[in-house]
């Protein structure tokens, strides 16, 4: 049966190409995804005003033994 699998896949691929040539959009998309890869997803890291969400990173070192009421 394994010998036949290659022939079956070839027939399926041929049929898909025929469908794409006939203008079937799903077949065209499927071939494009298989041959060129799916397009990467674009990620928008800005807010509605176009400004980035992240504008500054602050690193603060805190003494765990110090209480909030005492001054440094």
C-alpha positions as CSV (number, residue, x, y, z in Angstrom):
1,X,0.0,0.0,0.0
2,X,2.9,2.4,0.7
3,X,3.9,2.1,-3.0
4,X,0.5,3.4,-4.0
5,X,0.6,6.4,-1.6
6,X,3.0,8.3,-3.8
7,X,0.7,7.8,-6.8
8,X,-2.4,8.9,-4.9
9,X,-0.6,12.1,-3.7
10,X,0.5,12.8,-7.2
11,X,-3.2,12.5,-8.5
12,X,-4.4,14.7,-5.7
13,X,-1.8,17.4,-6.5
14,X,-2.6,17.2,-10.2
15,X,-6.3,17.6,-9.4
16,X,-5.6,20.6,-7.2
17,X,-3.6,22.2,-10.0
18,X,-6.4,21.6,-12.4
19,X,-8.9,23.2,-10.0
20,X,-6.6,26.3,-9.6
21,X,-6.2,26.6,-13.4
22,X,-10.0,26.5,-13.7
23,X,-10.1,29.6,-11.4
24,X,-11.2,28.0,-8.1
25,X,-10.0,30.4,-5.5
26,X,-9.7,27.9,-2.6
27,X,-7.4,25.7,-4.8
28,X,-5.4,28.8,-5.8
29,X,-5.0,29.8,-2.1
30,X,-4.0,26.2,-1.1
31,X,-1.4,26.0,-3.8
32,X,0.0,29.4,-2.8
33,X,0.2,28.4,0.8
34,X,2.0,25.2,-0.1
35,X,4.4,26.7,-2.6
36,X,5.2,30.1,-1.1
37,X,4.2,29.5,2.5
38,X,1.4,31.3,4.4
39,X,1.9,35.0,4.8
40,X,3.2,36.1,8.2
41,X,0.8,37.8,10.5
42,X,1.4,41.5,11.0
43,X,1.4,42.7,14.6
44,X,0.4,46.3,15.3
45,X,2.2,47.5,18.4
46,X,0.7,51.0,18.3
47,X,-2.4,52.5,19.9
48,X,-5.3,54.3,18.1
49,X,-3.3,57.5,17.9
50,X,-0.3,55.8,16.2
51,X,2.0,56.1,19.2
52,X,3.6,52.9,20.5
53,X,2.2,51.4,23.7
54,X,5.7,50.9,25.2
55,X,7.6,54.2,25.5
56,X,9.9,53.6,28.4
57,X,11.2,50.8,30.6
58,X,12.1,51.7,34.2
59,X,14.3,49.4,36.3
60,X,14.1,50.1,40.0
61,X,16.2,48.3,42.6
62,X,14.3,47.9,45.9
63,X,15.8,47.0,49.3
64,X,13.4,44.4,50.7
65,X,14.4,45.3,54.3
66,X,13.4,48.9,54.0
67,X,9.9,49.9,54.9
68,X,7.9,52.4,52.9
69,X,7.8,55.0,55.8
70,X,11.6,55.4,56.1
71,X,13.5,57.8,53.9
72,X,16.4,56.5,51.8
